[in-house]
Amino acid sequence: MLIKAEGIKKYYKKVRAVDGMDLEVRDGEILGILGPNGAGKSTAISVISSLIKPDGGDVLFKGQSILKNPGGLRRVMGIVPQDVALYPDLSAAENLKFFGKLYGLRGDALQERTRGVLDLLGLNGRAKDAVKNYSGGMKRRVNIGAALLHHPEVLIMDEPTVGIDPQSRSHILDTVKALNKKGMTIIYTSHYMEEVEHLCDRIYVMDNGKVIAYGTKDDLKNLMGGDDIVSLQTDRASEGFLKDLRGNLKVRNADQKDGSITLMVQKDCDILSDIFEAATRNGIMLKSLDVKTPTLEDVFLYLTGRGLRD
């Protein structure tokens, strides 16, 4: 196991930002940490990367405690923070050279690494422009580049696509995939489920400082027992209609919000005729009906009862 977190805790006064988290990172994988804002993702990776000390627990890198010896991890780690950390009056090339020198790069090696990172990020054409004149997406790419100059073994990315344009977002996701194919281990935090689903080999779901589920995408979806999701749009809310649906033995769960009802039903069962009969009985008009297999968002709602972007 490359990295192993064991019961890590971090409290801020009465707030339990991370509350007894266990986590394992395997060599060569993209590990996703998924959760809403305030779930504890950023605090967790700050502890895992040795940037802050936990109030309890430990983190092992290749079997060695980073609390006792953080240098082993720090030398081979790159960190992409959630907030852009660049000098706005310097150009992209100048920013990268500055951070490269912090990693001990000099001379031809620094020049070569800077050119390589700019090329990887598609920024060679704007390398001499001041970062303050860049779009949000371009700044994010330079921010990622600063973590790549020393060819890290482990790359930690904390919500690297927040607030950027679709083109830059697509480029960043492609870059993450390409780096991983070359053997880089990546820890990727996000509250964008589609990103985590697209990128990650395994996923940890966090909420209120705790890991509430983990596994592959299929593992997480199987937590719902292979059920189907049926979404209904009705002309009005009706407690009688909802009661009938909840009383159906094929329905495992039914939630109503205004004129929208979401059902969890046994996979591949014949539920449609039952729904139409219940609607007729309660004088409800069905405006739309959709049946789908569970997504990661459905899994999260199943586990927590609220959406990721609340």
N, C-alpha and C positions, 0 to 999 in steps of 0.2 A: 504494500500500500504506500503510495507516494506521500499523501498527507492524511492525517487522521486527527479529527477533533474529538475530544472526550469530555463530555459534560461541561462545555464552556458556558460561563455565566458572565454577564455584564449588566450592572445595574446603575442607573442614574437617579439618585435619591429613591423615590418610590416606584420608578419606572423600570420594569424588567425588560430591558432591550433585547437581551439574549438570555434564555432561561433554561439552562441544562441541555445545550445542543450537542448532539453526536453527528458526525459527518465524516465520510470517507471519500477521498479523491484518488482515482486510479490513474496510473501513468498512461498518458496519451489520449485521455478522454476529454470531451467537453462536458463539464458538469454544470447544470443549471440550478440556480437558487431562485425560486419563483415565489412571489408574494406581493401583497398590496403595499402601498406606501406606509411606512411605520411598522412593518412586520418584523424588522430587525435584521434585514439583509445586509445593509451597509455596516452595521456594528459587527455582525458576524464575520464578514470578510476582513474588517479592520483587525479583529482579534486573530484570525487565521493567518493574516499576512504579517503579524507581529507589530503592527502600527500602534495598537493599544493593548494594555495588559488586561487579562480577564480578572474578574473577581472570584472565579472558581474554574476548575477544570484545567486542561492542558491541550496543546496542539503538538503533534509529532510530525516531523518532516524526515522521511526515510528512517523512521524509528527513533529519532533524536528530538528531545523537547526543545521547541523554539523559545520557551521561556528562559531556559538555561543557556541556549546557544542560538540566538536568532540569525547569526551571520551566515550559517549554512543555507538557509532559505533565501535570505535577502540578496545574496550574490547571484542567484539564478532566477530571481523573480522580477517580473514587470507588473506595474500597477497602473491601471487606467481609472482615475477617480471619476466620480459622478459629476463633479464640477470641473469645468475646464481650467487647467492650471498652466497658463502660458503667459509670456511677456508680450503684451499687445503691441508695443512699439517695435519689437524685433520681427524680422521675417521668419517664415517657417524654417528656412535653413539655419538661421541664427539660433532659433529656439532649440532645434534638434542638436546643433553643435554644443550648445550650453549644457543640455542634459546629458549628451554623450560624454562630455568631460567629467561630469559627476560620476559616471560609470568607469572613469579611468581611461577613456579612449583618447588618442592623440594622433596627430599627423595624418598619414595616408589612411590608416584604419578608420579614423573618425570621418574623413572625407568620403571614403567608400561606403561606410554604413549609412551616412546621411543621404547620399545619392540613392542607395538601395531602398531606404525607407520611403523617401519621397516618391520613388517610382512605384513602390508597392501601393501607396495611398493615392496615386494619380495626381500628385501635386507638383511635379517637376516644372510645369509651365507657370506656376505661381510661386515658386520657391523663394524669390527675392522680394515678394510683396509683404508689407507689414501685416501681421496677423489681425490687427484691429480692423482691417478692410476685408476680412474673410467673412463668408457666410457662417452661420452656426454649424452647419454640417462640415465645412472645411476645417473649422477650429477643432471639432471633435476628431477629425482624422489626424490632425497634427498632434492632438493630445494622445491618441493611440500610438502614433509614431514615436513619441518620446519614451514610451515603455518598451519599444522593440529594438532600440539601438544596440543593446548588448546581447542580442539573441537569447532571450530568457528561456529557461526550461519550463517555467510556469508563468502564465499570464492571467492576471486577475482583472476582470472588467466589471465595473459597477455601473450598471444602466448606461451604457455608452451611446445609446441612440435617442436619449430623451430630447425632445424639442427640435428635431432636425427634419430636413426635407426628405422625401421618399428616395431620391437618387442617392444621396449620401448614406441613408440608412441601408439601402440595398448593397452599396459598395462595402460598407463596414461588415455586414453579415457575410458577404462573399470573402472578405479578407480574413475573418475569423475561421471560416471553413478551410481556406487555403493554408493558414498557419497551422491548423490542427493536422491537416494531411501531411505536413512536413514533420510531424511528431511532437508539436507543442501541446502541453497540457493546459487547458483553459477552464477557469472558473468564471461563469457568466451569470450575473444577477440581472433580473428584469421584472417588471410587472406587465410586460407585453407577452401574453401567452403564445402568440403566433411565432415570436422570435425563439422562445425557449423550445417550442415544439419543433421548429425547423432545424435548430442547431444542435440540441443537446442529446447526448447518449443516455444520461440518467438525470433525474430531476429531484430536488428536494423542495417541498412546499412548506413555506413558513407562514405563521400567523401569530401575532401577539408574542413574539420572541421564541416560539417553539416550532420544532419540526412536526408537522401534523401528518405528513405522508412523504414517502420517497420511493424511487424505483424508476424503471424505464417508462416511457409513455404508455405502453401497453399495460404495464403493471398498475399504473395509476388509474387507467380507464377501467381495468378489471375490478377496482374497488367498488364500482357501481354494479357489480354482478352481471356484467354483460347486458344491462338493460338498454332499451331504446328511450329516446327523449321525444315526446310529442308536444309540440307547441301549438296552442289554439289562440285565435283572436276571435272574440265574441263582440256582439253589439252592446253588451252591458255586463256588469258584474252580477253574479247570482250565487247566493249562498246555497240554494237548493241544488243547483247544477253541480257546484263544487262538492257538496255532500254526497250526491249520487256517484260522482267520479271516485271520490275517496272510498266509497263503499264497495267499489268493484274489486274483485279479488285479483284481477290482472294488473291493477294499479298499485305500485309500491309507494308512491308519494305524489302529492298534487299541491301546487302552490298557485295562488291567484294574486295578480297585481293589476288593478283597474280592469280592463277588458282582456287581459292576457293571462293565460293559464299554461303552466308547464307541468307535464306529467312524466313520471318515470314509470315505464311499463315493462313487463316481461318481454324479452327479445323475441321478435317474429310472431308474437301472438296476434290474434284477430281482435283488435280493440275498436276499430273504426265504427262498426255497427253499434257497439255499446255507446260510443260517444254521441252518435247521431240520435239514438233513441233517448238518451238522457237530455240532450238539447231540446228535442221536441217536447218531452215531458215537462220541461221547465220554461218553455216559451222562449228559448234562446236561439238567436241566429248566429251560425258559425260563419265568420268572415274569411278565415283562412285556417288551414291545418297543415302542419309540417312534421314529418317523422325523420329523425336523424340518429346517427350513432353518437355517443358521448364525445365531447371535446374536453380539453384540459379545463376550460372555463366551467363546463358542466360538472367536472370532478370537484373543482374548487367550491362551487356552490353547494354541492352535495356534502362536502366536508365542513364548510364553515357557515353556509347560509347567507353569504353576502358576496358581492362581486369584487374582483381584483382592484377596480378603480374607484371604490368607495372612498 
